[in-house]
Amino acid sequence: MKQIKRSLFALALLFLLFIGQQFGLIGPLLTRMSHIAWWVYLVIAGILFSGYQAYALTKQDQVIDDQWNEQQGDVYMKRMQDEKERRKQAKKTKAI
């Protein structure tokens, strides 16, 4: 699923670049970009990479938290079942 999303994103980006080239938008953009210092591009790339990593790690952390919460819920339900069985057994012994 992840590869499909990435492929569609790359395809959409290529399509937008093609449309930009056909309408003559790419040439002026490239001439403007050549006047900007190279380190600015590194800073922008770092910001984008940092944002992507923050998003990916947040998603991964949420999955881990959900698994832990489900595991703790299972433990709680097991304890409730055990308590219910214990009370049932205690009721049976009182009735005898």
RACORCOR-V379152 format. One record per residue. N is the residue number from 1. RES is the residue in one small letter. PHI is phi in whole degrees, 0 to 359 (NA if undefined). D_CENTER is the distance of its C-alpha to the mean C-alpha in whole Angstrom. Layout:
BEGIN
n;res;phi;d_center
N;RES;PHI;D_CENTER
N;RES;PHI;D_CENTER
END
This chain:
BEGIN
n;res;phi;d_center
1;m;NA;13
2;k;295;11
3;q;293;14
4;i;295;15
5;k;298;13
6;r;296;14
7;s;296;17
8;l;295;17
9;f;297;16
10;a;296;19
11;l;296;21
12;a;296;21
13;l;296;21
14;l;298;24
15;f;296;26
16;l;296;25
17;l;296;27
18;f;297;30
19;i;297;30
20;g;299;30
21;q;293;33
22;q;295;35
23;f;268;35
24;g;74;36
25;l;267;33
26;i;285;32
27;g;302;36
28;p;298;36
29;l;294;32
30;l;293;33
31;t;292;36
32;r;293;35
33;m;291;32
34;s;288;35
35;h;269;36
36;i;265;33
37;a;297;33
38;w;294;31
39;w;289;29
40;v;295;28
41;y;295;26
42;l;295;24
43;v;295;23
44;i;297;21
45;a;297;20
46;g;296;19
47;i;295;18
48;l;296;15
49;f;295;14
50;s;297;14
51;g;296;12
52;y;296;9
53;q;296;9
54;a;298;9
55;y;296;6
56;a;296;5
57;l;290;7
58;t;296;6
59;k;297;3
60;q;296;6
61;d;295;9
62;q;295;8
63;v;296;9
64;i;296;12
65;d;297;13
66;d;296;13
67;q;296;15
68;w;295;17
69;n;297;18
70;e;294;19
71;q;296;21
72;q;293;23
73;g;295;24
74;d;295;25
75;v;297;27
76;y;296;28
77;m;295;29
78;k;296;31
79;r;297;33
80;m;296;34
81;q;297;35
82;d;298;37
83;e;295;39
84;k;297;40
85;e;296;41
86;r;296;43
87;r;293;44
88;k;297;46
89;q;295;47
90;a;294;49
91;k;294;50
92;k;294;52
93;t;290;54
94;k;290;55
95;a;289;56
96;i;280;58
END
